[in-house]
Amino acid sequence: MVAAYWDDLKTNGTNQGVWAFEDTVSHRFVVQWKAGAGNNYSFANLDFTVSLLDPDEYPTRDGNGRVLIQYNDVQMNLFDPEQYGPRGCTR
């Protein structure tokens, strides 16, 4: 499983959505999200991609394919950061 952004994403707004395409020049399959987040946020602007790299073009020692996660824009205004803050992070 690849979890580039672990939350309820809203992709039905203006200029939002999920797109997938094959980049034959760079030998990768790309999924892009432009989204807002769930009901816990007063504002969220999310723009990120997950790329699955072709193992024939980007070989690894074990033969597994590489995954590239890129974040263009991730902004959030949390109502209660103590309750809805980042998961897996410590202070």
C-alpha positions as CSV (number, residue, x, y, z in Angstrom):
1,M,0.0,0.0,0.0
2,V,1.1,3.5,-0.8
3,A,-0.5,6.2,1.4
4,A,0.7,9.6,0.1
5,Y,-1.8,11.5,2.1
6,W,-3.8,9.7,4.8
7,D,-7.1,11.6,5.1
8,D,-10.5,12.0,3.6
9,L,-9.9,13.9,0.4
10,K,-12.6,15.8,-1.3
11,T,-12.0,15.9,-5.1
12,N,-15.4,17.1,-6.4
13,G,-14.7,20.9,-6.2
14,T,-13.6,23.3,-8.8
15,N,-10.2,22.4,-10.2
16,Q,-10.1,19.3,-8.0
17,G,-9.9,15.7,-9.1
18,V,-7.7,12.6,-9.4
19,W,-5.9,12.0,-12.7
20,A,-3.8,9.0,-13.8
21,F,-1.5,8.9,-16.9
22,E,1.4,7.1,-18.3
23,D,4.5,9.2,-18.9
24,T,6.3,7.2,-21.6
25,V,9.2,9.7,-21.8
26,S,10.1,9.3,-18.1
27,H,9.0,5.7,-17.9
28,R,6.5,6.1,-15.1
29,F,2.8,5.8,-14.2
30,V,1.6,8.9,-12.4
31,V,-1.5,9.5,-10.3
32,Q,-2.2,13.1,-9.3
33,W,-4.5,14.5,-6.7
34,K,-5.8,18.1,-6.4
35,A,-8.1,18.1,-3.5
36,G,-9.5,19.5,-0.3
37,A,-9.6,17.5,2.9
38,G,-12.4,16.2,5.2
39,N,-14.8,18.1,7.4
40,N,-12.2,18.7,10.1
41,Y,-10.6,21.6,8.2
42,S,-11.7,25.1,7.5
43,F,-9.3,25.3,4.6
44,A,-7.3,22.7,2.7
45,N,-5.4,22.9,-0.6
46,L,-3.7,19.7,-1.5
47,D,-1.8,19.0,-4.8
48,F,0.5,15.9,-4.9
49,T,1.5,13.0,-7.1
50,V,2.5,9.3,-6.7
51,S,4.7,8.0,-9.5
52,L,5.4,4.3,-10.1
53,L,8.7,4.0,-11.8
54,D,9.3,1.4,-14.5
55,P,11.7,-1.2,-12.9
56,D,13.3,-1.9,-16.4
57,E,14.3,1.8,-16.6
58,Y,15.0,2.3,-12.8
59,P,16.4,-1.0,-11.6
60,T,16.8,-1.9,-8.0
61,R,18.9,-4.7,-6.4
62,D,15.8,-6.6,-5.3
63,G,13.7,-6.0,-8.5
64,N,11.0,-4.1,-6.7
65,G,9.7,-1.0,-8.5
66,R,10.4,2.4,-7.0
67,V,7.7,4.8,-5.8
68,L,8.2,8.6,-6.0
69,I,5.8,10.8,-3.9
70,Q,5.9,14.5,-4.7
71,Y,4.1,17.3,-2.8
72,N,3.5,20.4,-4.8
73,D,1.2,22.2,-2.4
74,V,-0.2,21.0,1.0
75,Q,-1.8,23.7,3.0
76,M,-4.3,23.2,5.9
77,N,-6.0,25.3,8.5
78,L,-7.0,23.0,11.3
79,F,-9.9,23.8,13.7
80,D,-8.2,21.9,16.5
81,P,-4.5,21.0,15.8
82,E,-4.3,18.9,19.0
83,Q,-7.1,16.7,17.8
84,Y,-6.5,16.6,14.1
85,G,-2.7,17.1,13.8
86,P,-0.3,15.1,11.7
87,R,-0.3,11.4,12.4
88,G,2.9,9.6,13.3
89,C,4.8,12.8,14.3
90,T,6.1,13.6,17.7
91,R,7.0,16.9,19.3
